[in-house]
Amino acid sequence: MPMTHLARYPLLLEAVFEHTPDECSDRHNIPKVLTLICGFRSETSREAGRAENTSRVNLLQLEQQLLFRPDDHVVSTSNE
């Protein structure tokens, strides 16, 4: 899942950063990448929350449209 990977990258990059020599150009770039990843992760989490809320609203609207009458029967498609 993409969210899982976004959560793991900062941990991996922090470990790489700790072992990166001071004279290496990556020592300067890794913190920038960490900031970008954290921003993406926050944005993705926010959008996922919105999508989840939208799905709940849609399900509630569908539920309100259902009509149950006393003579209705539940039909199973399984072979039980």
C-alpha positions as CSV (number, residue, x, y, z in Angstrom):
1,M,0.0,0.0,0.0
2,P,1.4,3.4,-0.9
3,M,0.7,4.9,2.6
4,T,2.7,2.1,4.2
5,H,5.7,2.9,2.0
6,L,5.4,6.6,2.7
7,A,5.6,5.9,6.4
8,R,8.6,3.7,6.1
9,Y,10.8,6.0,3.9
10,P,11.5,8.6,6.6
11,L,12.8,5.8,8.9
12,L,15.0,4.4,6.3
13,L,16.3,7.8,5.2
14,E,17.1,8.8,8.8
15,A,19.2,5.7,9.2
16,V,21.0,6.4,5.9
17,F,21.5,10.0,7.1
18,E,23.1,8.9,10.3
19,H,25.7,6.9,8.4
20,T,26.3,9.5,5.7
21,P,29.7,11.2,5.9
22,D,29.7,15.0,6.4
23,E,31.5,15.7,3.1
24,C,28.8,13.8,1.1
25,S,26.3,15.9,-0.9
26,D,23.5,13.5,0.3
27,R,24.0,14.8,3.8
28,H,22.5,18.1,2.5
29,N,19.8,16.5,0.4
30,I,18.4,13.9,2.7
31,P,16.7,16.4,5.1
32,K,15.0,18.0,2.1
33,V,13.7,14.7,0.9
34,L,12.5,13.9,4.4
35,T,10.5,17.1,4.4
36,L,9.0,16.4,1.0
37,I,8.0,12.9,2.0
38,C,6.4,14.1,5.3
39,G,4.4,16.7,3.3
40,F,3.2,14.0,0.9
41,R,2.3,11.7,3.8
42,S,0.3,14.5,5.5
43,E,-1.5,15.4,2.2
44,T,-2.3,11.7,1.4
45,S,-3.6,11.1,5.0
46,R,-5.8,14.2,4.7
47,E,-7.2,13.1,1.3
48,A,-7.7,9.5,2.5
49,G,-9.8,10.9,5.4
50,R,-11.9,13.0,3.1
51,A,-12.5,9.9,0.8
52,E,-13.5,7.8,3.8
53,N,-15.9,10.5,5.0
54,T,-17.4,10.8,1.5
55,S,-17.9,7.0,1.4
56,R,-19.7,7.0,4.8
57,V,-22.0,9.8,3.6
58,N,-22.8,7.9,0.4
59,L,-23.5,4.7,2.4
60,L,-25.8,6.6,4.8
61,Q,-27.6,8.1,1.8
62,L,-28.1,4.7,0.3
63,E,-29.3,3.3,3.6
64,Q,-31.9,6.0,3.9
65,Q,-33.2,5.1,0.4
66,L,-33.8,1.4,1.3
67,L,-37.4,0.4,2.0
68,F,-38.2,-2.7,4.0
69,R,-41.7,-4.1,4.0
70,P,-43.0,-6.8,6.2
71,D,-43.5,-9.2,3.2
72,D,-39.9,-8.8,1.9
73,H,-37.7,-11.9,2.2
74,V,-33.9,-12.1,2.3
75,V,-32.5,-14.3,-0.5
76,S,-29.2,-15.9,-0.2
77,T,-27.1,-16.7,-3.2
78,S,-25.0,-19.3,-1.3
79,N,-25.6,-23.0,-1.5
80,E,-26.2,-23.5,2.2
